[in-house]
Amino acid sequence: YLFSIIILSMIMTSLARKQSFIFLFMIFAQIQFVLMLVFLKIPPYISTMNAALLLPTAAFSMLLSIVCNVMTGTFFSTVSALLLLMLDVNSILPPLFVVLSGVTGSLVVYKFNKRIDLIKSGLFLSIMNFIFVLVFNLLLPHTWKNSLFQCIFAFINGFASSILCLGILPILEQIMNVPTLSRLAELSDLNTPILQKMLHMASGTFNHSILVGNLAETACNDINANGLLAR
């Protein structure tokens, strides 16, 4: 396990390009692994599928996708699925749910602009989780009571992941100083005290800066660059 963590660190160096991102990935991986051990080893009557439904894989993948990039979030969900498969090699469906839920979470938060977008992404993720588990239960024989419970819990897992992501993201933005789109939108708010002070003390410079910022944003959008960051 330690050897695999070293290999992951080397891979993440090229993906994240910052040691802070590697450290964040490592923390999430350690938390995920500990939760797997708790859910699978301590309770005597919990199945691997139920443990997969309890894991906040999508939340971690969403955070890594926002803070770093979609590839990192997808990579985390893949690693989580492999760890779960190593703990229980008798079932392929729980790791499959973990990777599908994590990848979906990474994709739905791609280029979100407002905090409310996380809630909308969580609802979409909940629906997808519900569909994933429903298909799994249709493929294998289960009791209707157990199938209904798993489908409902999969739906709750998706929405809870977005709420968890919404609560942790502002902390990561401040600690790691990450220019996420939501934070850039907050920084570009013209009602901030420093911009209001600039408006009253140097109105000419203020108007010139607004025009240049808008030109920079338009130019970047035309070449598929980060226009909000330029502004």
Residue, then its C-alpha position, 0 to 999 in steps of 0.5 A: y500500500l505504501f509503495s502504491i502511494i509513492i507511485l501515485s505521488m509520482i503520477m500526481t506530480s505531472l497531473a497537479r504540478k503542485q505539491s499542495f495538490i499531491f498532499l490533498f490527493m494523499i489525504f483524500a486517499q488515506i481517508q477513503f482507505v480508512l473508511m473502507l476498512v471501517f465499513l468492511k471490517i468492523p461491522p459484521y453484517i454490512s455488505t460490500m455494496n452497502a459499504a460502497l454506498l456509504l463512501p464519499t467517493a463522489a465528494f472527494s472526486m468533485l473537490l479534486s476536479i474543481v481544485c485541480n482538474v477533471m483528470t485528477g478527480t477521475f483518477f481518484s475514483t479509479v484508485s478508490a475502486l481498485l482499493l475496494l476491489m483489493l479488500d473484496v475480490n469476490s464482487i465487481l459491482p461495488p468497485l464499479f459503482v465507486v468508479l462510475s459515481g466518482v467519474t460522474g461527480s468529476l464531470v458534473v462540476y466541470k467549469f461550475n460558476k456559482r455555488i448553487d451549481l454544486i447543488k444542481s450537480g448533486l441532484f444530477l449525480s443522485i439521479m445517476n447513482f440511482i440509475f447505476v444501482l437500479v441497473f445493478n439490482l436488475l442484473l443480479p437477483h436481489t430482494w425488492k426490499n434490499s434493492l429499494f434500500q440501496c437505490i434510495f441510499a445511492f440517491i442520498n449519497g449523490f446529494a450528500s456528496s454535493i453538500l459535503c463538497l459545498g462545505i469543504l470547498p471554501i476552506l480549500e480555496q482559502i488554504m490552498n489559494v486556488p483560483t476556482l471559477s466560483r472564487l474568481a467570480e467573487l473576486s471580480d464582484l464590483n461591490t467589493p470594498i477595494l473596488q468601491k474605494m477605487l471607484h470613488m478615488a480614481s474613477g478614470t482608472f476604475n473605468h479603464s480597468i473595467l474596459v481592459g478586463n472585459l477586453a481580456e475576457t473576450a479575447c480569452n473566450d475566443i481562444n478557449a482560455n480562462g476568460l474569468l481568470a484574465r478579467 
